[in-house]
Amino acid sequence: MNLPPQWVRRVVLAPAMVLLTGVLLGTLPVWVVLAALVSPLLPGRQRALRVLWVAVITMVLESMLLCALFGLWLLAGFGAATRTPPLQLLHYRLVGWYLRMLYAEVTRVLRLRVEVEGPSPDDYRDRPLLVFCRHAGPGDSFLLTHALVNWYDREPRIVLAAALQWDPALDILLNRLPNRFVSEGGATLTDRIGELATGLDHDDAFVIFPEGGNFTERRRLAGIERLHARGLTDMARRSEAMRHVLPPRPGGVGAALAAAPEADVVWVAHTGLDHLYTIADIWRALPLDTTVRMRWWRVPTAEVPRGEQDRVEWLYHWWERIDDWVDDTRE
């Protein structure tokens, strides 16, 4: 479905979200009674009540975020000063608040635990970062962004799917910050990645998911087939040996590395929810009651290869290492 024009998203979708939240809160006792009646008929512990509470919290936070963004728009002189450093800082503080609140409630209600292994946040101080992360399972981009903002005190720049702009609050907030929404590949995408990764300062973190999409077995096989079709036999063979990741796409990684040669590189892997591919999978798994494990590796800029082919080889080496880590962690 095509994305509506920006004015429709601002004038129609954003107020509709606030109005819908008000209706939900006004009728909440009815929904609670219905969820309580349905819960004993469903497997799992109070599944309907948990889903209802997550939905309520998400919509309330979304509406509060929209109201705060409207206030910041007024403070910025009807948006004129939005791109100035003080207003950008306020927007990042708003991101941190929103993610902290949502993370606290979602992990509590769905009984999720998050364990992080790797260098401590202090090891990343005062260095621009390029963050390359595995993309698999529900909420991994949310968790990564929460970690960067609230644990590592970073101001992330992220390459995002254009479809996320259907969410009114994320649409407004992320378009005011240095992010890029993309809907197609090719030269345009790599150019925009290079543009976004340029000029990183000491507390910036450029984020990209080298796989280009969430992991599924169908996408994995399709990616391998594309490599064979392009005559990239060695890359296809190595991708066939990796069971838990999609074939990485060197173009975006190379563009980021070329645009920010002064940045350290951080590789991020995770597992715990990556076996959930669809809404039906998530529904059957509720409450999740599991542990998400994240592994971070930091590579100083002096150790980053400079040649194009060397970077492709380096990317595949790290993707094989991430695939092995997922395999070992699952076992």
Summary of the structure (lengths in Angstrom):
residues: 331
radius of gyration: 20.8
end to end distance: 39.9
largest distance: 62.6
contacts: 1001
relative contact order: 0.13
helix: 59%
strand: 13%
